[in-house]
């Protein structure tokens, strides 16, 4: 197992050690270990329903990813045409959920992409949904490995002509990292994706009751993020969507809620900037962005224009029998809803912890006021 220094860039390790030294490096390291223990393993939620609930034919399949076998559904495109007696290949999209979600929570994406003419494969990332629990932290690199495994599985299907990835939140970062490593990925749509694990960790500090002095917040987040990745031998670079976006040279669409408090829209801007800076050739594949007014971290698919943009982008970049314009309109016309029980995942956890912290602070204030108003004898 690598040392902590192997997971950190040496110059940043020195900086982190120097700054957190003011509060004791040993204390900071123990904090990072406790944080990993509490935040590294997802709470699994059972998968509810299936594509059959919406009249969609599907196969329950398992996708090999390293030593894991990922629970998944394959939903074939509706009424594909035939050519010389064989099924005409069509483009396919692998859909990757976010932290503490599962494939059942991705039903909306399945429905509008299927309506637009795509084969759909939706997986449970390891440690999520119907997969067994994990003993080691699950982070962006694991989401990426599972997304790449889904892309490889699709590419081997005879009815699949090309493969795209769509991911949300940590799954959004995962599909960008996966595309940088897997050449069979032809296009990527990432929604609400965090730019890197350090910024995401610092944001969690801000959203919760973890009171970190401003001068210490950045180096402590850096140390904490690095410690999270050590058990699986990953570095911070392996979890960096900006670095991956610079390596991946295919078409990229980034969509983000304007009011996202879990992963601020600045993360999308950083990813887009890194991707565009690496594409100096005039013929480079496009990097497109869309900001959704009035929406936060989740449920962006409720907006017809989001569905239209995602489907038309994938149809254009993946090719296929349906034109981008028609695919976009078919997706926009497919009305989808958020889950009936929406309390899950990174955004929900942060909001709940922040609300609990606020309640505790109000209770403390009330207690202080009561003590101050207590009559004296």
Residue pairs with C-beta under 8 A, 6 or more apart in sequence:
1 230
1 231
1 233
2 230
2 233
4 13
4 29
4 226
4 227
4 230
5 13
6 235
7 226
7 227
7 229
7 230
7 234
7 235
7 236
8 16
8 222
8 223
8 226
8 235
8 236
9 236
12 222
15 219
16 219
16 220
16 222
16 223
17 25
18 219
19 215
19 216
19 218
19 219
20 28
20 216
20 219
20 220
20 223
22 215
22 216
23 216
28 220
28 223
29 223
29 227
31 220
31 224
32 220
32 223
32 224
32 226
32 227
32 228
33 227
35 224
35 227
35 228
36 137
36 224
36 227
36 228
36 231
39 204
39 228
40 136
40 137
40 138
40 139
40 228
41 127
41 133
41 134
41 137
41 138
42 99
42 100
42 127
42 128
42 134
42 138
43 100
44 100
44 102
44 127
44 128
44 129
44 131
44 133
45 100
45 101
45 102
45 105
45 128
45 129
45 344
46 102
46 129
46 130
47 71
47 102
47 103
47 104
47 124
47 129
47 130
48 104
49 104
49 107
50 58
50 73
50 104
51 57
51 58
51 73
51 75
51 107
51 110
52 58
53 107
54 107
54 111
56 75
56 110
56 111
56 114
57 75
57 76
58 73
58 74
58 75
58 76
59 73
59 74
59 76
60 71
60 72
60 73
61 72
61 73
61 74
61 121
61 153
62 69
62 70
62 71
62 72
63 69
63 70
63 72
63 121
63 123
63 146
63 149
63 150
63 153
64 70
64 149
64 153
65 126
65 145
65 146
65 148
65 149
65 150
66 145
66 149
68 126
68 131
68 146
70 123
70 124
70 125
70 126
70 131
70 146
70 149
70 150
71 103
71 123
71 124
71 129
71 130
71 131
72 103
72 121
72 122
72 123
72 124
72 150
73 103
73 110
73 120
73 121
73 122
74 119
74 120
74 121
74 157
75 110
75 114
75 119
75 120
75 121
75 122
76 119
76 159
77 90
77 92
77 114
77 117
77 118
77 119
77 159
78 114
78 117
80 87
80 88
80 90
80 159
80 321
81 88
81 321
82 88
86 158
87 158
87 159
88 321
89 158
89 159
89 160
89 161
90 117
90 118
90 119
90 159
90 160
90 161
90 320
90 321
91 118
91 119
91 160
91 161
91 162
91 163
91 164
91 186
91 314
91 315
91 318
91 319
91 320
92 118
92 119
92 120
92 121
92 154
92 157
92 160
92 161
92 162
92 163
92 164
93 113
93 118
93 119
93 120
93 121
93 163
93 164
93 165
93 166
93 314
93 318
94 121
94 122
94 123
94 147
94 150
94 151
94 154
94 163
94 164
94 165
94 166
94 175
95 103
95 106
95 109
95 110
95 113
95 120
95 121
95 122
95 123
95 166
95 167
96 123
96 125
96 143
96 146
96 147
96 150
96 165
96 166
96 167
96 168
96 171
96 172
96 174
96 175
97 103
97 105
97 106
97 122
97 123
97 124
97 125
97 128
97 129
97 167
97 168
97 171
98 167
98 168
98 169
98 170
98 171
98 172
98 192
98 345
98 346
99 169
99 170
99 345
99 346
100 128
100 344
100 345
100 346
100 348
100 349
101 128
101 129
101 168
101 169
101 171
101 344
101 345
102 124
102 128
102 129
102 130
103 122
103 123
103 124
103 129
104 129
105 339
105 344
106 122
106 168
107 336
108 301
108 302
108 336
108 337
108 338
109 120
109 122
109 166
109 168
109 301
110 120
110 122
111 334
111 336
112 301
112 307
112 310
112 311
112 330
112 331
112 332
112 334
112 336
113 120
113 166
113 310
113 311
113 314
113 331
114 120
115 330
115 331
115 333
115 334
116 311
116 314
116 315
116 322
116 327
116 328
116 330
116 331
116 334
117 315
117 320
117 321
117 322
117 327
117 330
118 311
118 314
118 315
118 318
118 320
119 154
119 157
119 159
119 160
121 150
121 153
121 154
123 146
123 147
123 150
124 130
124 131
125 131
125 138
125 142
125 143
125 146
125 171
125 174
126 134
126 138
126 142
126 146
127 133
127 134
127 138
127 142
128 138
136 231
136 232
137 228
137 229
137 231
137 232
139 170
139 197
139 228
139 229
139 232
139 234
139 239
140 170
140 173
140 174
140 177
140 194
140 197
140 238
140 239
140 241
141 177
141 229
141 232
141 234
141 238
141 239
142 174
142 232
143 167
143 170
143 171
143 173
143 174
143 175
143 177
143 178
144 173
144 174
144 175
144 176
144 177
144 178
144 181
144 238
144 244
145 178
146 174
147 165
147 167
147 171
147 174
147 175
147 177
147 178
148 178
148 181
148 182
148 185
150 165
151 163
151 165
151 178
151 182
151 184
151 185
152 182
152 184
154 160
154 163
155 163
155 184
161 318
161 319
161 320
162 186
162 318
162 319
162 320
163 184
163 185
163 186
163 318
164 185
164 186
164 187
164 188
164 189
164 314
164 317
164 318
165 175
165 178
165 179
165 185
165 187
165 188
165 189
166 175
166 188
166 189
166 190
166 191
166 310
166 314
167 173
167 174
167 175
167 176
167 188
167 189
167 190
167 191
167 193
168 191
168 192
168 193
168 298
169 191
169 192
169 193
169 194
169 262
169 263
169 297
169 298
169 345
169 346
169 347
170 193
170 194
170 346
172 190
172 191
172 192
172 193
172 194
172 241
173 190
173 193
173 194
173 195
173 239
173 241
173 244
175 185
175 188
175 189
175 190
176 188
176 190
176 193
176 241
176 244
176 245
176 248
176 252
176 271
177 238
177 239
177 240
177 241
177 244
178 185
179 185
179 188
179 244
179 248
179 250
179 252
180 244
180 245
180 247
180 248
185 248
185 250
186 250
186 251
186 317
186 318
187 250
187 251
187 252
187 253
187 313
187 314
187 317
187 318
188 248
188 250
188 251
188 252
188 253
189 253
189 255
189 310
189 313
189 314
190 241
190 252
190 253
190 254
190 255
190 271
191 254
191 255
191 256
191 300
192 255
192 256
192 257
192 260
192 262
192 263
192 297
192 298
192 300
193 241
193 254
193 256
193 263
193 267
193 268
193 271
194 200
194 203
194 241
194 263
194 267
195 240
195 241
195 242
195 266
195 267
195 268
195 270
195 271
196 236
196 239
196 240
196 241
196 242
196 243
197 225
197 228
197 229
197 236
197 239
197 240
198 218
198 221
198 222
198 225
198 236
199 221
199 267
200 225
200 263
201 221
201 224
201 225
201 228
202 217
202 218
202 221
203 262
203 263
203 264
203 350
204 210
204 350
205 212
205 217
205 220
205 221
207 261
207 262
207 350
207 351
207 353
207 354
208 350
208 353
208 354
208 357
209 353
209 354
209 356
209 357
209 360
212 220
222 236
225 236
225 239
226 235
226 236
229 235
229 236
229 238
229 239
237 243
241 267
241 271
242 270
242 271
242 273
242 274
243 274
245 252
245 271
245 272
245 274
245 275
245 278
245 287
246 274
246 275
246 277
246 278
247 278
248 275
249 278
249 279
249 284
249 285
250 285
250 317
251 285
251 286
251 287
251 288
251 313
251 316
251 317
252 275
252 285
252 286
252 287
252 288
253 288
253 289
253 290
253 309
253 310
253 313
254 268
254 271
254 272
254 287
254 288
254 289
254 290
255 268
255 289
255 290
255 291
255 292
255 300
255 306
255 309
255 310
256 263
256 265
256 267
256 268
256 289
256 290
256 291
256 292
256 300
257 265
257 291
257 292
257 295
257 296
257 297
257 298
257 300
258 265
258 291
258 292
258 293
258 294
258 295
259 294
259 295
259 296
260 295
260 296
260 297
260 347
261 296
261 297
261 347
261 350
261 351
262 296
262 297
262 346
262 347
262 350
262 351
263 297
263 346
265 291
268 289
268 291
269 289
272 287
272 289
275 287
276 287
279 285
279 287
285 317
288 309
288 313
290 305
290 306
290 309
292 300
292 303
292 306
295 302
295 303
296 347
297 346
297 347
298 338
298 342
298 345
298 347
299 338
299 342
300 306
301 307
301 336
302 336
302 337
302 338
304 332
304 333
305 332
307 328
307 331
307 332
307 334
307 336
308 328
308 329
308 331
308 332
309 328
310 331
311 327
311 328
311 330
311 331
311 332
312 324
312 325
312 327
312 328
312 331
313 324
314 327
315 322
315 323
315 324
315 326
315 327
315 328
316 324
320 327
322 330
342 348
343 352
